[in-house]
Every structure is written in structure tokens, then in C-alpha cells.
Amino acid sequence: MNPITNNTMRIKKMNQELVRQALKTMTQGTKSMVAQATGLSIATCGSILN
């Protein structure tokens, strides 16, 4: 596995964990609220949530 693919997979896992942690602390939220809480883009949050 080349280093670029490995780094991409790590970043994806880190982003997923960021979204999970943000959702655990919120009672409810929208994609934009999750994006604001995590610092990720709305598109990234939408992809993870789907």
C-alpha cells in the first residue's frame, strides 16, 4: 500500500471519529452544525453522515 493511500485512509478515519464525537455531545444537529463543531466542510460531514 503506498503512503498516499495509507494517509488518506487515516484522515478518513480521523474525520469519522470527529463527527462521531461531535454528534455525541449534541442533542440534535444539522450538517452545518456538525461542520462548525468539527472544523470540517459541510460536504465532508455530509459524506460521512451518509
PDBQT receptor file of N, H, CA, C and O in Angstrom, charges set to zero:
ATOM      1  N   MET A   1       0.859  -1.179   0.000  1.00  0.00    +0.000 N 
ATOM      2  CA  MET A   1       0.000   0.000   0.000  1.00  0.00    +0.000 C 
ATOM      3  C   MET A   1       0.899   1.234   0.000  1.00  0.00    +0.000 C 
ATOM      4  O   MET A   1       1.801   1.356   0.829  1.00  0.00    +0.000 OA
ATOM      5  N   ASN A   2       0.646   2.141  -0.930  1.00  0.00    +0.000 N 
ATOM      6  H   ASN A   2      -0.087   2.042  -1.603  1.00  0.00    +0.000 HD
ATOM      7  CA  ASN A   2       1.509   3.309  -0.994  1.00  0.00    +0.000 C 
ATOM      8  C   ASN A   2       1.148   4.322   0.103  1.00  0.00    +0.000 C 
ATOM      9  O   ASN A   2       0.029   4.294   0.616  1.00  0.00    +0.000 OA
ATOM     10  N   PRO A   3       2.074   5.210   0.467  1.00  0.00    +0.000 N 
ATOM     11  CA  PRO A   3       1.864   6.134   1.584  1.00  0.00    +0.000 C 
ATOM     12  C   PRO A   3       0.678   7.081   1.407  1.00  0.00    +0.000 C 
ATOM     13  O   PRO A   3       0.034   7.454   2.388  1.00  0.00    +0.000 OA
ATOM     14  N   ILE A   4       0.387   7.471   0.174  1.00  0.00    +0.000 N 
ATOM     15  H   ILE A   4       0.910   7.168  -0.622  1.00  0.00    +0.000 HD
ATOM     16  CA  ILE A   4      -0.725   8.400  -0.059  1.00  0.00    +0.000 C 
ATOM     17  C   ILE A   4      -2.048   7.733   0.294  1.00  0.00    +0.000 C 
ATOM     18  O   ILE A   4      -2.892   8.343   0.949  1.00  0.00    +0.000 OA
ATOM     19  N   THR A   5      -2.235   6.508  -0.127  1.00  0.00    +0.000 N 
ATOM     20  H   THR A   5      -1.549   6.012  -0.660  1.00  0.00    +0.000 HD
ATOM     21  CA  THR A   5      -3.464   5.781   0.180  1.00  0.00    +0.000 C 
ATOM     22  C   THR A   5      -3.592   5.561   1.681  1.00  0.00    +0.000 C 
ATOM     23  O   THR A   5      -4.679   5.702   2.241  1.00  0.00    +0.000 OA
ATOM     24  N   ASN A   6      -2.496   5.217   2.327  1.00  0.00    +0.000 N 
ATOM     25  H   ASN A   6      -1.613   5.102   1.872  1.00  0.00    +0.000 HD
ATOM     26  CA  ASN A   6      -2.489   4.986   3.758  1.00  0.00    +0.000 C 
ATOM     27  C   ASN A   6      -2.863   6.266   4.508  1.00  0.00    +0.000 C 
ATOM     28  O   ASN A   6      -3.655   6.218   5.450  1.00  0.00    +0.000 OA
ATOM     29  N   ASN A   7      -2.307   7.404   4.105  1.00  0.00    +0.000 N 
ATOM     30  H   ASN A   7      -1.664   7.444   3.340  1.00  0.00    +0.000 HD
ATOM     31  CA  ASN A   7      -2.623   8.675   4.753  1.00  0.00    +0.000 C 
ATOM     32  C   ASN A   7      -4.074   9.063   4.521  1.00  0.00    +0.000 C 
ATOM     33  O   ASN A   7      -4.728   9.573   5.431  1.00  0.00    +0.000 OA
ATOM     34  N   THR A   8      -4.582   8.833   3.335  1.00  0.00    +0.000 N 
ATOM     35  H   THR A   8      -4.051   8.419   2.596  1.00  0.00    +0.000 HD
ATOM     36  CA  THR A   8      -5.973   9.143   3.027  1.00  0.00    +0.000 C 
ATOM     37  C   THR A   8      -6.912   8.332   3.908  1.00  0.00    +0.000 C 
ATOM     38  O   THR A   8      -7.905   8.860   4.410  1.00  0.00    +0.000 OA
ATOM     39  N   MET A   9      -6.612   7.078   4.094  1.00  0.00    +0.000 N 
ATOM     40  H   MET A   9      -5.806   6.649   3.686  1.00  0.00    +0.000 HD
ATOM     41  CA  MET A   9      -7.446   6.219   4.931  1.00  0.00    +0.000 C 
ATOM     42  C   MET A   9      -7.402   6.677   6.389  1.00  0.00    +0.000 C 
ATOM     43  O   MET A   9      -8.422   6.654   7.077  1.00  0.00    +0.000 OA
ATOM     44  N   ARG A  10      -6.233   7.090   6.858  1.00  0.00    +0.000 N 
ATOM     45  H   ARG A  10      -5.405   7.109   6.299  1.00  0.00    +0.000 HD
ATOM     46  CA  ARG A  10      -6.105   7.588   8.232  1.00  0.00    +0.000 C 
ATOM     47  C   ARG A  10      -6.909   8.863   8.436  1.00  0.00    +0.000 C 
ATOM     48  O   ARG A  10      -7.595   9.019   9.447  1.00  0.00    +0.000 OA
ATOM     49  N   ILE A  11      -6.823   9.761   7.488  1.00  0.00    +0.000 N 
ATOM     50  H   ILE A  11      -6.265   9.635   6.667  1.00  0.00    +0.000 HD
ATOM     51  CA  ILE A  11      -7.562  11.023   7.590  1.00  0.00    +0.000 C 
ATOM     52  C   ILE A  11      -9.061  10.751   7.590  1.00  0.00    +0.000 C 
ATOM     53  O   ILE A  11      -9.804  11.373   8.349  1.00  0.00    +0.000 OA
ATOM     54  N   LYS A  12      -9.506   9.832   6.751  1.00  0.00    +0.000 N 
ATOM     55  H   LYS A  12      -8.902   9.327   6.134  1.00  0.00    +0.000 HD
ATOM     56  CA  LYS A  12     -10.925   9.486   6.710  1.00  0.00    +0.000 C 
ATOM     57  C   LYS A  12     -11.389   8.953   8.061  1.00  0.00    +0.000 C 
ATOM     58  O   LYS A  12     -12.450   9.344   8.546  1.00  0.00    +0.000 OA
ATOM     59  N   LYS A  13     -10.607   8.065   8.673  1.00  0.00    +0.000 N 
ATOM     60  H   LYS A  13      -9.745   7.747   8.278  1.00  0.00    +0.000 HD
ATOM     61  CA  LYS A  13     -10.957   7.522   9.988  1.00  0.00    +0.000 C 
ATOM     62  C   LYS A  13     -10.978   8.630  11.041  1.00  0.00    +0.000 C 
ATOM     63  O   LYS A  13     -11.864   8.654  11.895  1.00  0.00    +0.000 OA
ATOM     64  N   MET A  14     -10.015   9.543  10.986  1.00  0.00    +0.000 N 
ATOM     65  H   MET A  14      -9.296   9.524  10.292  1.00  0.00    +0.000 HD
ATOM     66  CA  MET A  14      -9.966  10.649  11.943  1.00  0.00    +0.000 C 
ATOM     67  C   MET A  14     -11.189  11.548  11.783  1.00  0.00    +0.000 C 
ATOM     68  O   MET A  14     -11.784  11.971  12.774  1.00  0.00    +0.000 OA
ATOM     69  N   ASN A  15     -11.564  11.839  10.547  1.00  0.00    +0.000 N 
ATOM     70  H   ASN A  15     -11.081  11.496   9.741  1.00  0.00    +0.000 HD
ATOM     71  CA  ASN A  15     -12.743  12.666  10.290  1.00  0.00    +0.000 C 
ATOM     72  C   ASN A  15     -14.010  11.988  10.785  1.00  0.00    +0.000 C 
ATOM     73  O   ASN A  15     -14.880  12.646  11.355  1.00  0.00    +0.000 OA
ATOM     74  N   GLN A  16     -14.127  10.678  10.574  1.00  0.00    +0.000 N 
ATOM     75  H   GLN A  16     -13.420  10.143  10.111  1.00  0.00    +0.000 HD
ATOM     76  CA  GLN A  16     -15.290   9.941  11.054  1.00  0.00    +0.000 C 
ATOM     77  C   GLN A  16     -15.376  10.014  12.577  1.00  0.00    +0.000 C 
ATOM     78  O   GLN A  16     -16.463  10.175  13.133  1.00  0.00    +0.000 OA
ATOM     79  N   GLU A  17     -14.246   9.897  13.242  1.00  0.00    +0.000 N 
ATOM     80  H   GLU A  17     -13.364   9.767  12.790  1.00  0.00    +0.000 HD
ATOM     81  CA  GLU A  17     -14.233   9.964  14.698  1.00  0.00    +0.000 C 
ATOM     82  C   GLU A  17     -14.590  11.372  15.184  1.00  0.00    +0.000 C 
ATOM     83  O   GLU A  17     -15.282  11.518  16.191  1.00  0.00    +0.000 OA
ATOM     84  N   LEU A  18     -14.130  12.397  14.485  1.00  0.00    +0.000 N 
ATOM     85  H   LEU A  18     -13.568  12.279  13.666  1.00  0.00    +0.000 HD
ATOM     86  CA  LEU A  18     -14.505  13.774  14.828  1.00  0.00    +0.000 C 
ATOM     87  C   LEU A  18     -16.012  13.966  14.754  1.00  0.00    +0.000 C 
ATOM     88  O   LEU A  18     -16.612  14.568  15.644  1.00  0.00    +0.000 OA
ATOM     89  N   VAL A  19     -16.616  13.458  13.698  1.00  0.00    +0.000 N 
ATOM     90  H   VAL A  19     -16.129  12.969  12.974  1.00  0.00    +0.000 HD
ATOM     91  CA  VAL A  19     -18.065  13.586  13.529  1.00  0.00    +0.000 C 
ATOM     92  C   VAL A  19     -18.790  12.805  14.618  1.00  0.00    +0.000 C 
ATOM     93  O   VAL A  19     -19.766  13.299  15.181  1.00  0.00    +0.000 OA
ATOM     94  N   ARG A  20     -18.331  11.595  14.926  1.00  0.00    +0.000 N 
ATOM     95  H   ARG A  20     -17.537  11.193  14.469  1.00  0.00    +0.000 HD
ATOM     96  CA  ARG A  20     -18.954  10.800  15.993  1.00  0.00    +0.000 C 
ATOM     97  C   ARG A  20     -18.921  11.538  17.326  1.00  0.00    +0.000 C 
ATOM     98  O   ARG A  20     -19.926  11.607  18.034  1.00  0.00    +0.000 OA
ATOM     99  N   GLN A  21     -17.761  12.087  17.660  1.00  0.00    +0.000 N 
ATOM    100  H   GLN A  21     -16.945  12.032  17.085  1.00  0.00    +0.000 HD
ATOM    101  CA  GLN A  21     -17.624  12.793  18.935  1.00  0.00    +0.000 C 
ATOM    102  C   GLN A  21     -18.516  14.031  18.976  1.00  0.00    +0.000 C 
ATOM    103  O   GLN A  21     -19.113  14.329  20.011  1.00  0.00    +0.000 OA
ATOM    104  N   ALA A  22     -18.611  14.751  17.866  1.00  0.00    +0.000 N 
ATOM    105  H   ALA A  22     -18.127  14.510  17.025  1.00  0.00    +0.000 HD
ATOM    106  CA  ALA A  22     -19.468  15.938  17.818  1.00  0.00    +0.000 C 
ATOM    107  C   ALA A  22     -20.929  15.543  18.006  1.00  0.00    +0.000 C 
ATOM    108  O   ALA A  22     -21.666  16.221  18.722  1.00  0.00    +0.000 OA
ATOM    109  N   LEU A  23     -21.353  14.456  17.372  1.00  0.00    +0.000 N 
ATOM    110  H   LEU A  23     -20.755  13.905  16.790  1.00  0.00    +0.000 HD
ATOM    111  CA  LEU A  23     -22.743  14.013  17.497  1.00  0.00    +0.000 C 
ATOM    112  C   LEU A  23     -23.065  13.547  18.916  1.00  0.00    +0.000 C 
ATOM    113  O   LEU A  23     -24.189  13.718  19.387  1.00  0.00    +0.000 OA
ATOM    114  N   LYS A  24     -22.086  12.962  19.592  1.00  0.00    +0.000 N 
ATOM    115  H   LYS A  24     -21.173  12.822  19.209  1.00  0.00    +0.000 HD
ATOM    116  CA  LYS A  24     -22.308  12.509  20.965  1.00  0.00    +0.000 C 
ATOM    117  C   LYS A  24     -22.554  13.684  21.905  1.00  0.00    +0.000 C 
ATOM    118  O   LYS A  24     -23.311  13.558  22.868  1.00  0.00    +0.000 OA
ATOM    119  N   THR A  25     -21.925  14.817  21.635  1.00  0.00    +0.000 N 
ATOM    120  H   THR A  25     -21.310  14.918  20.853  1.00  0.00    +0.000 HD
ATOM    121  CA  THR A  25     -22.068  15.970  22.522  1.00  0.00    +0.000 C 
ATOM    122  C   THR A  25     -23.305  16.799  22.198  1.00  0.00    +0.000 C 
ATOM    123  O   THR A  25     -23.750  17.588  23.031  1.00  0.00    +0.000 OA
ATOM    124  N   MET A  26     -23.870  16.636  21.002  1.00  0.00    +0.000 N 
ATOM    125  H   MET A  26     -23.509  15.995  20.324  1.00  0.00    +0.000 HD
ATOM    126  CA  MET A  26     -25.046  17.407  20.592  1.00  0.00    +0.000 C 
ATOM    127  C   MET A  26     -26.324  16.620  20.884  1.00  0.00    +0.000 C 
ATOM    128  O   MET A  26     -26.347  15.394  20.772  1.00  0.00    +0.000 OA
ATOM    129  N   THR A  27     -27.380  17.335  21.257  1.00  0.00    +0.000 N 
ATOM    130  H   THR A  27     -27.362  18.330  21.347  1.00  0.00    +0.000 HD
ATOM    131  CA  THR A  27     -28.669  16.659  21.389  1.00  0.00    +0.000 C 
ATOM    132  C   THR A  27     -29.304  16.484  20.017  1.00  0.00    +0.000 C 
ATOM    133  O   THR A  27     -29.967  15.481  19.752  1.00  0.00    +0.000 OA
ATOM    134  N   GLN A  28     -29.099  17.453  19.161  1.00  0.00    +0.000 N 
ATOM    135  H   GLN A  28     -28.561  18.268  19.376  1.00  0.00    +0.000 HD
ATOM    136  CA  GLN A  28     -29.517  17.361  17.762  1.00  0.00    +0.000 C 
ATOM    137  C   GLN A  28     -28.649  18.305  16.965  1.00  0.00    +0.000 C 
ATOM    138  O   GLN A  28     -28.046  19.223  17.521  1.00  0.00    +0.000 OA
ATOM    139  N   GLY A  29     -28.581  18.086  15.665  1.00  0.00    +0.000 N 
ATOM    140  H   GLY A  29     -29.071  17.341  15.213  1.00  0.00    +0.000 HD
ATOM    141  CA  GLY A  29     -27.738  18.944  14.849  1.00  0.00    +0.000 C 
ATOM    142  C   GLY A  29     -27.960  18.745  13.371  1.00  0.00    +0.000 C 
ATOM    143  O   GLY A  29     -28.484  17.725  12.924  1.00  0.00    +0.000 OA
ATOM    144  N   THR A  30     -27.550  19.735  12.635  1.00  0.00    +0.000 N 
ATOM    145  H   THR A  30     -27.124  20.564  12.998  1.00  0.00    +0.000 HD
ATOM    146  CA  THR A  30     -27.597  19.680  11.180  1.00  0.00    +0.000 C 
ATOM    147  C   THR A  30     -26.185  19.448  10.655  1.00  0.00    +0.000 C 
ATOM    148  O   THR A  30     -25.218  19.475  11.418  1.00  0.00    +0.000 OA
ATOM    149  N   LYS A  31     -26.074  19.223   9.369  1.00  0.00    +0.000 N 
ATOM    150  H   LYS A  31     -26.859  19.202   8.749  1.00  0.00    +0.000 HD
ATOM    151  CA  LYS A  31     -24.751  19.058   8.778  1.00  0.00    +0.000 C 
ATOM    152  C   LYS A  31     -23.890  20.288   9.025  1.00  0.00    +0.000 C 
ATOM    153  O   LYS A  31     -22.700  20.171   9.320  1.00  0.00    +0.000 OA
ATOM    154  N   SER A  32     -24.491  21.464   8.905  1.00  0.00    +0.000 N 
ATOM    155  H   SER A  32     -25.457  21.559   8.665  1.00  0.00    +0.000 HD
ATOM    156  CA  SER A  32     -23.710  22.682   9.110  1.00  0.00    +0.000 C 
ATOM    157  C   SER A  32     -23.275  22.833  10.563  1.00  0.00    +0.000 C 
ATOM    158  O   SER A  32     -22.191  23.352  10.832  1.00  0.00    +0.000 OA
ATOM    159  N   MET A  33     -24.111  22.383  11.508  1.00  0.00    +0.000 N 
ATOM    160  H   MET A  33     -24.991  21.962  11.289  1.00  0.00    +0.000 HD
ATOM    161  CA  MET A  33     -23.729  22.442  12.919  1.00  0.00    +0.000 C 
ATOM    162  C   MET A  33     -22.585  21.465  13.203  1.00  0.00    +0.000 C 
ATOM    163  O   MET A  33     -21.663  21.787  13.952  1.00  0.00    +0.000 OA
ATOM    164  N   VAL A  34     -22.647  20.287  12.611  1.00  0.00    +0.000 N 
ATOM    165  H   VAL A  34     -23.396  20.026  12.002  1.00  0.00    +0.000 HD
ATOM    166  CA  VAL A  34     -21.572  19.305  12.772  1.00  0.00    +0.000 C 
ATOM    167  C   VAL A  34     -20.290  19.836  12.144  1.00  0.00    +0.000 C 
ATOM    168  O   VAL A  34     -19.208  19.694  12.711  1.00  0.00    +0.000 OA
ATOM    169  N   ALA A  35     -20.417  20.448  10.973  1.00  0.00    +0.000 N 
ATOM    170  H   ALA A  35     -21.296  20.564  10.511  1.00  0.00    +0.000 HD
ATOM    171  CA  ALA A  35     -19.250  21.020  10.295  1.00  0.00    +0.000 C 
ATOM    172  C   ALA A  35     -18.603  22.104  11.147  1.00  0.00    +0.000 C 
ATOM    173  O   ALA A  35     -17.378  22.168  11.248  1.00  0.00    +0.000 OA
ATOM    174  N   GLN A  36     -19.405  22.939  11.747  1.00  0.00    +0.000 N 
ATOM    175  H   GLN A  36     -20.400  22.887  11.665  1.00  0.00    +0.000 HD
ATOM    176  CA  GLN A  36     -18.881  24.016  12.585  1.00  0.00    +0.000 C 
ATOM    177  C   GLN A  36     -18.197  23.444  13.826  1.00  0.00    +0.000 C 
ATOM    178  O   GLN A  36     -17.149  23.940  14.240  1.00  0.00    +0.000 OA
ATOM    179  N   ALA A  37     -18.777  22.415  14.415  1.00  0.00    +0.000 N 
ATOM    180  H   ALA A  37     -19.628  22.012  14.078  1.00  0.00    +0.000 HD
ATOM    181  CA  ALA A  37     -18.217  21.816  15.625  1.00  0.00    +0.000 C 
ATOM    182  C   ALA A  37     -16.902  21.087  15.355  1.00  0.00    +0.000 C 
ATOM    183  O   ALA A  37     -16.025  21.048  16.218  1.00  0.00    +0.000 OA
ATOM    184  N   THR A  38     -16.765  20.514  14.169  1.00  0.00    +0.000 N 
ATOM    185  H   THR A  38     -17.477  20.545  13.468  1.00  0.00    +0.000 HD
ATOM    186  CA  THR A  38     -15.586  19.702  13.861  1.00  0.00    +0.000 C 
ATOM    187  C   THR A  38     -14.508  20.462  13.100  1.00  0.00    +0.000 C 
ATOM    188  O   THR A  38     -13.337  20.084  13.132  1.00  0.00    +0.000 OA
ATOM    189  N   GLY A  39     -14.897  21.524  12.420  1.00  0.00    +0.000 N 
ATOM    190  H   GLY A  39     -15.849  21.831  12.393  1.00  0.00    +0.000 HD
ATOM    191  CA  GLY A  39     -13.943  22.231  11.572  1.00  0.00    +0.000 C 
ATOM    192  C   GLY A  39     -13.835  21.632  10.185  1.00  0.00    +0.000 C 
ATOM    193  O   GLY A  39     -13.004  22.061   9.383  1.00  0.00    +0.000 OA
ATOM    194  N   LEU A  40     -14.671  20.640   9.894  1.00  0.00    +0.000 N 
ATOM    195  H   LEU A  40     -15.345  20.292  10.545  1.00  0.00    +0.000 HD
ATOM    196  CA  LEU A  40     -14.688  20.015   8.571  1.00  0.00    +0.000 C 
ATOM    197  C   LEU A  40     -15.671  20.759   7.675  1.00  0.00    +0.000 C 
ATOM    198  O   LEU A  40     -16.488  21.541   8.161  1.00  0.00    +0.000 OA
ATOM    199  N   SER A  41     -15.594  20.519   6.380  1.00  0.00    +0.000 N 
ATOM    200  H   SER A  41     -14.930  19.884   5.985  1.00  0.00    +0.000 HD
ATOM    201  CA  SER A  41     -16.532  21.150   5.465  1.00  0.00    +0.000 C 
ATOM    202  C   SER A  41     -17.897  20.471   5.557  1.00  0.00    +0.000 C 
ATOM    203  O   SER A  41     -18.011  19.333   6.012  1.00  0.00    +0.000 OA
ATOM    204  N   ILE A  42     -18.918  21.186   5.120  1.00  0.00    +0.000 N 
ATOM    205  H   ILE A  42     -18.825  22.111   4.751  1.00  0.00    +0.000 HD
ATOM    206  CA  ILE A  42     -20.272  20.628   5.116  1.00  0.00    +0.000 C 
ATOM    207  C   ILE A  42     -20.330  19.411   4.202  1.00  0.00    +0.000 C 
ATOM    208  O   ILE A  42     -20.997  18.427   4.522  1.00  0.00    +0.000 OA
ATOM    209  N   ALA A  43     -19.638  19.471   3.068  1.00  0.00    +0.000 N 
ATOM    210  H   ALA A  43     -19.097  20.271   2.808  1.00  0.00    +0.000 HD
ATOM    211  CA  ALA A  43     -19.629  18.340   2.131  1.00  0.00    +0.000 C 
ATOM    212  C   ALA A  43     -18.995  17.110   2.756  1.00  0.00    +0.000 C 
ATOM    213  O   ALA A  43     -19.502  16.001   2.591  1.00  0.00    +0.000 OA
ATOM    214  N   THR A  44     -17.894  17.290   3.471  1.00  0.00    +0.000 N 
ATOM    215  H   THR A  44     -17.481  18.192   3.606  1.00  0.00    +0.000 HD
ATOM    216  CA  THR A  44     -17.228  16.174   4.140  1.00  0.00    +0.000 C 
ATOM    217  C   THR A  44     -18.139  15.576   5.198  1.00  0.00    +0.000 C 
ATOM    218  O   THR A  44     -18.269  14.355   5.290  1.00  0.00    +0.000 OA
ATOM    219  N   CYS A  45     -18.765  16.423   5.991  1.00  0.00    +0.000 N 
ATOM    220  H   CYS A  45     -18.659  17.414   5.916  1.00  0.00    +0.000 HD
ATOM    221  CA  CYS A  45     -19.691  15.939   7.025  1.00  0.00    +0.000 C 
ATOM    222  C   CYS A  45     -20.857  15.199   6.390  1.00  0.00    +0.000 C 
ATOM    223  O   CYS A  45     -21.276  14.158   6.895  1.00  0.00    +0.000 OA
ATOM    224  N   GLY A  46     -21.381  15.719   5.298  1.00  0.00    +0.000 N 
ATOM    225  H   GLY A  46     -21.041  16.565   4.888  1.00  0.00    +0.000 HD
ATOM    226  CA  GLY A  46     -22.487  15.056   4.610  1.00  0.00    +0.000 C 
ATOM    227  C   GLY A  46     -22.086  13.682   4.116  1.00  0.00    +0.000 C 
ATOM    228  O   GLY A  46     -22.857  12.730   4.237  1.00  0.00    +0.000 OA
ATOM    229  N   SER A  47     -20.898  13.565   3.564  1.00  0.00    +0.000 N 
ATOM    230  H   SER A  47     -20.272  14.339   3.466  1.00  0.00    +0.000 HD
ATOM    231  CA  SER A  47     -20.425  12.261   3.081  1.00  0.00    +0.000 C 
ATOM    232  C   SER A  47     -20.287  11.263   4.220  1.00  0.00    +0.000 C 
ATOM    233  O   SER A  47     -20.667  10.100   4.084  1.00  0.00    +0.000 OA
ATOM    234  N   ILE A  48     -19.748  11.716   5.336  1.00  0.00    +0.000 N 
ATOM    235  H   ILE A  48     -19.439  12.661   5.447  1.00  0.00    +0.000 HD
ATOM    236  CA  ILE A  48     -19.574  10.826   6.477  1.00  0.00    +0.000 C 
ATOM    237  C   ILE A  48     -20.918  10.417   7.045  1.00  0.00    +0.000 C 
ATOM    238  O   ILE A  48     -21.114   9.255   7.400  1.00  0.00    +0.000 OA
ATOM    239  N   LEU A  49     -21.843  11.354   7.136  1.00  0.00    +0.000 N 
ATOM    240  H   LEU A  49     -21.683  12.299   6.848  1.00  0.00    +0.000 HD
ATOM    241  CA  LEU A  49     -23.148  11.056   7.705  1.00  0.00    +0.000 C 
ATOM    242  C   LEU A  49     -23.969  10.133   6.817  1.00  0.00    +0.000 C 
ATOM    243  O   LEU A  49     -24.777   9.347   7.311  1.00  0.00    +0.000 OA
ATOM    244  N   ASN A  50     -23.764  10.227   5.507  1.00  0.00    +0.000 N 
ATOM    245  H   ASN A  50     -23.108  10.866   5.105  1.00  0.00    +0.000 HD
ATOM    246  CA  ASN A  50     -24.498   9.334   4.593  1.00  0.00    +0.000 C 
ATOM    247  C   ASN A  50     -23.931   7.942   4.704  1.00  0.00    +0.000 C 
ATOM    248  O   ASN A  50     -24.398   7.029   4.024  1.00  0.00    +0.000 OA
TER     249      ASN A  50
